[in-house]
Amino acid sequence: MTTITLQNSKTRKKEQFVPIDPKNVRMYLCGPTVYDRAHMGNARNVIMFDVLFRLLQHVYGSAHVTYVRNFTDVDDKINQRAAASGQSISAVTEETIAWYLEDMSALGNLEPNHMPRATEYIAQMITMIEDLIGKGYAYAADGHVLFSVQSDAEYGKLSGR
């Protein structure tokens, strides 16, 4: 079998990729917040993950690789765009998702196996946030929930801080 070597951002070393389950290799890309047209930063991530997706399919077989890329369809920027344009929030997100998919396809990218929307998982997000607060990993302040940096001794290692 072909060996895949990737750069580990945390250790800053090249390491052999060993999937948790070679029969079900999974990858996730945080997709766009859908309030405006895609930009180069959106395209860059999709192209990079498309190359990785194709490589993993080649090595492990397309039936054994699952690629998920979400759409963040709930955000203040979406609400602002809807208010400014006079459209409903769903009209803004539907139109923007259609543009995004068209643009990414025009670049030759494969579609992921799954493209969930954040609004489909609000209840699970609330449960997760409550759990993080309960365990001391997050806290509420001024109407927001923030990560508690002190709760993670490794915080900043990835960025080199």
Backbone hydrogen bonds, N-H to C=O, Kabsch-Sander energy under -0.5 kcal/mol:
donor,donor_aa,acceptor,acceptor_aa,energy
5,T,3,T,-0.5
6,L,15,E,-2.8
8,N,6,L,-0.5
8,N,13,K,-3.2
9,S,7,Q,-0.7
12,R,8,N,-2.4
13,K,8,N,-0.8
15,E,6,L,-3.1
17,F,4,I,-3.6
18,V,16,Q,-0.5
24,N,21,D,-2.3
25,V,64,H,-3.1
27,M,66,T,-2.4
29,L,68,V,-2.5
31,G,29,L,-0.7
34,V,32,P,-0.7
34,V,72,T,-1.9
35,Y,33,T,-1.6
43,A,39,H,-2.3
44,R,40,M,-2.9
45,N,41,G,-1.7
46,V,42,N,-1.9
47,I,43,A,-2.9
48,M,44,R,-2.6
49,F,45,N,-2.5
50,D,46,V,-2.3
51,V,47,I,-2.2
52,L,48,M,-1.9
53,F,49,F,-3.0
54,R,50,D,-2.5
55,L,51,V,-2.2
56,L,52,L,-3.0
57,Q,53,F,-2.4
58,H,54,R,-2.2
59,V,55,L,-2.4
60,Y,56,L,-3.2
61,G,57,Q,-1.8
64,H,61,G,-2.2
65,V,62,S,-1.0
66,T,25,V,-3.2
67,Y,65,V,-0.5
68,V,27,M,-2.5
69,R,114,H,-2.0
70,N,29,L,-1.2
71,F,116,P,-2.1
72,T,32,P,-2.6
73,D,71,F,-1.1
79,N,75,D,-2.0
80,Q,76,D,-2.6
81,R,77,K,-2.3
82,A,78,I,-2.6
83,A,79,N,-2.4
84,A,80,Q,-2.7
85,S,81,R,-2.1
86,G,82,A,-1.5
87,Q,82,A,-1.0
92,V,88,S,-2.1
93,T,89,I,-2.6
94,E,90,S,-2.7
95,E,91,A,-2.2
96,T,92,V,-2.3
97,I,93,T,-2.6
98,A,94,E,-2.2
99,W,95,E,-2.3
100,Y,96,T,-2.6
101,L,97,I,-2.8
102,E,98,A,-2.1
103,D,99,W,-2.9
104,M,100,Y,-2.8
105,S,101,L,-2.1
106,A,102,E,-2.2
107,L,103,D,-1.1
108,G,105,S,-2.1
109,N,104,M,-1.9
113,N,67,Y,-1.6
114,H,67,Y,-1.8
118,A,71,F,-2.6
120,E,117,R,-1.8
121,Y,118,A,-2.2
122,I,119,T,-0.6
125,M,121,Y,-2.2
126,I,122,I,-2.5
127,T,123,A,-2.1
128,M,124,Q,-2.4
129,I,125,M,-2.8
130,E,126,I,-2.6
131,D,127,T,-2.1
132,L,128,M,-2.5
133,I,129,I,-2.6
134,G,130,E,-2.5
135,K,131,D,-1.8
136,G,133,I,-1.4
137,Y,132,L,-2.4
138,A,132,L,-1.1
139,Y,146,L,-2.2
141,A,144,H,-2.7
144,H,141,A,-1.7
146,L,139,Y,-3.2
146,L,144,H,-0.5
148,S,137,Y,-2.8
149,V,147,F,-1.0
151,S,148,S,-1.6
152,D,149,V,-1.6
153,A,151,S,-0.5
155,Y,152,D,-1.9
157,K,154,E,-2.3
160,G,156,G,-0.9
160,G,157,K,-0.5
161,R,156,G,-2.7
